[in-house]
């Protein structure tokens, strides 16, 4: 494989302990909290084909690949039948074809062989190379798992591989930041299962309520990003280096895609100031130096493909589809990304204590962050909209052909007039910070931390509506 990739394939060195010699696994073991992603249970074992795993940068894709390598080796796969490559060191599809052809030619013909190719989208015209390899039969006995940070490019490329993608039930996977449920489990906090929760949440033991509330307050700071979670666990703050790592990733990847840094700054600044508000590309562009609404749309779309932003459309209630002519809501896909972007837009020596903590303590800012957190959680499981009528409903997802509306209320005051629109629907719910009030205006109230916890772990297949 050459010396370029040797550091990531130390499992092939006789007598070497892969867990101790691999740079990613070694750093992982230094964390106080180490997470095993459930996606590992869905990856193909011994079924040749072309598979993909998407997700934002720094989310843990490389960690999943290395953890999978460990599990493959532990299951009896020979070390020489597993290899890891990274697209950061491969220039184009010609080099890609030569690398994989050489690798496969050195393997026994009838043995399933695993090639884990990280950040494949760094390779110019990579999809042409993969298609050529598949058409020429080089991949007939290969489990080829490709990762990339641009979900749309990967999904579009998969469409060009008909009949070559493998016989497994799922060939495309997506890695999200940890859900609130996953962080609670990671931290070892004990919470009753959904079937054990009493109808009146106020009957849940006080200790459980306190623990969930504290865990959610922490989640509003570190989100689902493992490095930030471990910072807060180990240092009781998120370090400036961690904020910089994530903001630099976003800037760097956008620059690689030919975007302008000053336009990126303006667009992200506009999203920060309008968090929770309805916007159109036209009214956003009027407040920026960007001349055309299409440019604003292009930047936001790209940031969405990178899992930085989430765009929530309004619901066309008659057709139960997105209303394309109505304003949208644009929000950050994770609370920590919101804080990391703010630290880049307005640099400070201590972004955690001077920006992140004050943000979740400010009632107005906290409400916007909590609403975005709830919306993006639900969006992993259902296609998600908002409703604008006589009033606004924060979340509407569909089930059995009916609307399931949810209003997020993070203030302690619950006023019946705030739920005028919500009261029109039979499946309405309110997600609140209160554990004591079971209903308002006849609508059931659920403690928001408990409701998010009960959503469970993120789905992993991209074969869903996404």
HELIX and SHEET records of a PDB file:
HELIX    1   1 UNK A    3  UNK A    8  5                                   6    
HELIX    2   2 UNK A   10  UNK A   12  5                                   3    
HELIX    3   3 UNK A   18  UNK A   21  1                                   4    
HELIX    4   4 UNK A   23  UNK A   28  1                                   6    
HELIX    5   5 UNK A   38  UNK A   41  5                                   4    
HELIX    6   6 UNK A   61  UNK A   74  1                                  14    
HELIX    7   7 UNK A   79  UNK A   81  5                                   3    
HELIX    8   8 UNK A   87  UNK A   89  5                                   3    
HELIX    9   9 UNK A   93  UNK A  105  1                                  13    
HELIX   10  10 UNK A  120  UNK A  122  5                                   3    
HELIX   11  11 UNK A  126  UNK A  135  1                                  10    
HELIX   12  12 UNK A  151  UNK A  159  1                                   9    
HELIX   13  13 UNK A  180  UNK A  186  1                                   7    
HELIX   14  14 UNK A  194  UNK A  196  5                                   3    
HELIX   15  15 UNK A  201  UNK A  203  5                                   3    
HELIX   16  16 UNK A  206  UNK A  222  1                                  17    
HELIX   17  17 UNK A  226  UNK A  235  1                                  10    
HELIX   18  18 UNK A  240  UNK A  256  1                                  17    
HELIX   19  19 UNK A  261  UNK A  273  1                                  13    
HELIX   20  20 UNK A  281  UNK A  286  1                                   6    
HELIX   21  21 UNK A  293  UNK A  305  1                                  13    
HELIX   22  22 UNK A  335  UNK A  345  1                                  11    
HELIX   23  23 UNK A  351  UNK A  351  1                                   1    
HELIX   24  24 UNK A  352  UNK A  356  3                                   5    
HELIX   25  25 UNK A  357  UNK A  361  1                                   5    
HELIX   26  26 UNK A  363  UNK A  379  1                                  17    
HELIX   27  27 UNK A  416  UNK A  419  5                                   4    
HELIX   28  28 UNK A  422  UNK A  424  5                                   3    
HELIX   29  29 UNK A  448  UNK A  455  1                                   8    
SHEET    1   A 5 UNK A  82  UNK A  86  0                                        
SHEET    2   A 5 UNK A 113  UNK A 118  1                                        
SHEET    3   A 5 UNK A 142  UNK A 148  1                                        
SHEET    4   A 5 UNK A  49  UNK A  54  1                                        
SHEET    5   A 5 UNK A 172  UNK A 174  1                                        
SHEET    1   B 4 UNK A 278  UNK A 279  0                                        
SHEET    2   B 4 UNK A 328  UNK A 332 -1                                        
SHEET    3   B 4 UNK A 309  UNK A 316 -1                                        
SHEET    4   B 4 UNK A 321  UNK A 322 -1                                        
SHEET    1   C 9 UNK A 278  UNK A 279  0                                        
SHEET    2   C 9 UNK A 328  UNK A 332 -1                                        
SHEET    3   C 9 UNK A 309  UNK A 316 -1                                        
SHEET    4   C 9 UNK A 384  UNK A 388  1                                        
SHEET    5   C 9 UNK A 392  UNK A 399 -1                                        
SHEET    6   C 9 UNK A 402  UNK A 409 -1                                        
SHEET    7   C 9 UNK A 429  UNK A 432  1                                        
SHEET    8   C 9 UNK A 443  UNK A 447  1                                        
SHEET    9   C 9 UNK A 439  UNK A 440 -1                                        
END                                                                             
